[in-house]
Amino acid sequence: MVIQEHYVPQFYLRQFSTNDRKTKINVFDKRTRLVRLNQEIKKVACERYFYDIDWNNNDVIKCYGKQLGEKYSFDNQVLEKIFETKIENPMSRIVSDLCSLPSVCNFSGKRVSWLNQKNKSILAQFIASQYIRSKESSIKTNQLFSVVEESIENMMVGKEYSQQITDIIESAPIYQKNRSLQNIITLKMIEKELTNKEITAKLLEYIFVIGYNDSDRDFVTSDNPIAIYIPGEGKNGGFFSKKSIINYPLSPKLVLILFEKSNFSKRGKGVSNRVILLDESTIDAMNSLQFASSYSSVFSKSCNFDFAHKAMDSIPLDFDILNYPRVTSNQISKKG
């Protein structure tokens, strides 16, 4: 049994480690506004039994019967095992391949064979799964269920509820309070991504670029490392949003950048599958983006968290940064 289940894989966090054994990492904690140096990687970005599913839970049986549990042999840790064997292991291998290249900086402006179609498929699948599995995603799911009844009622004013809508309204409070039911949603999303691969297919339409950092600054990462934004609009993007840009730091010196193709129109071929050198202002912007997308923690090899302190100084002291409403009624599309 795995007790501490990581929502950011340990193999990934080790790329940002502070020691040769790759066991320690520096942490900026948004809850306390403090820097914690040389923390054990095995103890960060994790939670006890975070992905476990209690197949004997009465609410699980009520919502899904016994059939779903039978499909997975009533394995409480099936989700943890899927992440490790089908998603993390392939990604770990290709990250190791990238880091073993003689010197990525020598490829600046050139195409890199590492960004071949096979590796890009693994990268896309990993990005999709990391986005789904994060603590931030879990909080959003929880908060979505907390407002779903109000939202649906607003959508359906003056109309009769269908049986499907009634079922959603009745089940929302159950899902909100039950981690096993929330994990079943994650399981279904991951299984769909491993079979239908809807998000992966969309990401493979993006333009893939490796950003290289040769400055004295380091890229940081976070407990929600898939940062998506739409340039010039000051808002988060989504995998299916036009002009979305996805930043995923791979190491203190390398970042994977995915551009939704409408960012470039016909000019995208000039940077596709290439290494580009990033200036210091871009590096700072990417680090600030990691802070903004994080749930509670930012991780770094360096102990320089000036960007995080600066961001926190702009936030009121009494603002509950962990529990602010991430999903509200007016964010749910009103149709019909």
Rosetta blueprint (number, residue, H / E / L):
1 M L
2 V L
3 I L
4 Q E
5 E E
6 H E
7 Y L
8 V L
9 P L
10 Q H
11 F H
12 Y H
13 L H
14 R H
15 Q H
16 F H
17 S L
18 T L
19 N L
20 D L
21 R L
22 K L
23 T L
24 K E
25 I E
26 N E
27 V E
28 F E
29 D E
30 K L
31 R L
32 T L
33 R L
34 L E
35 V E
36 R E
37 L E
38 N E
39 Q E
40 E E
41 I H
42 K H
43 K H
44 V L
45 A L
46 C E
47 E E
48 R E
49 Y L
50 F L
51 Y L
52 D L
53 I L
54 D L
55 W L
56 N L
57 N L
58 N H
59 D H
60 V H
61 I H
62 K H
63 C H
64 Y H
65 G L
66 K L
67 Q H
68 L H
69 G H
70 E H
71 K H
72 Y L
73 S L
74 F L
75 D L
76 N L
77 Q L
78 V H
79 L H
80 E H
81 K H
82 I H
83 F H
84 E H
85 T H
86 K H
87 I H
88 E H
89 N H
90 P H
91 M H
92 S H
93 R H
94 I H
95 V H
96 S H
97 D H
98 L H
99 C H
100 S L
101 L L
102 P L
103 S L
104 V H
105 C H
106 N H
107 F H
108 S E
109 G L
110 K L
111 R E
112 V L
113 S H
114 W H
115 L H
116 N L
117 Q H
118 K H
119 N H
120 K H
121 S H
122 I H
123 L H
124 A H
125 Q H
126 F H
127 I H
128 A H
129 S H
130 Q H
131 Y H
132 I H
133 R H
134 S L
135 K H
136 E H
137 S H
138 S H
139 I H
140 K H
141 T H
142 N H
143 Q H
144 L H
145 F H
146 S H
147 V H
148 V H
149 E H
150 E H
151 S H
152 I H
153 E H
154 N H
155 M H
156 M L
157 V L
158 G L
159 K L
160 E L
161 Y L
162 S L
163 Q H
164 Q H
165 I H
166 T H
167 D H
168 I H
169 I H
170 E H
171 S H
172 A H
173 P H
174 I H
175 Y H
176 Q H
177 K H
178 N L
179 R H
180 S H
181 L H
182 Q H
183 N H
184 I H
185 I H
186 T H
187 L H
188 K H
189 M H
190 I H
191 E H
192 K H
193 E H
194 L H
195 T H
196 N L
197 K L
198 E H
199 I H
200 T H
201 A H
202 K H
203 L H
204 L L
205 E L
206 Y L
207 I E
208 F E
209 V E
210 I E
211 G E
212 Y E
213 N L
214 D L
215 S L
216 D L
217 R L
218 D L
219 F L
220 V L
221 T E
222 S E
223 D L
224 N L
225 P L
226 I L
227 A E
228 I E
229 Y E
230 I E
231 P L
232 G L
233 E L
234 G L
235 K E
236 N E
237 G L
238 G L
239 F L
240 F L
241 S L
242 K L
243 K L
244 S L
245 I E
246 I E
247 N E
248 Y E
249 P E
250 L L
251 S L
252 P L
253 K L
254 L E
255 V E
256 L E
257 I E
258 L E
259 F E
260 E L
261 K H
262 S H
263 N H
264 F L
265 S H
266 K H
267 R H
268 G H
269 K H
270 G H
271 V L
272 S L
273 N L
274 R E
275 V E
276 I E
277 L E
278 L L
279 D L
280 E H
281 S H
282 T H
283 I H
284 D H
285 A H
286 M H
287 N H
288 S H
289 L H
290 Q H
291 F H
292 A H
293 S H
294 S L
295 Y L
296 S L
297 S E
298 V E
299 F E
300 S E
301 K L
302 S L
303 C L
304 N L
305 F L
306 D H
307 F H
308 A H
309 H H
310 K H
311 A H
312 M H
313 D H
314 S L
315 I L
316 P L
317 L L
318 D L
319 F L
320 D L
321 I L
322 L L
323 N L
324 Y L
325 P L
326 R L
327 V L
328 T L
329 S H
330 N H
331 Q H
332 I L
333 S L
334 K L
335 K L
336 G L
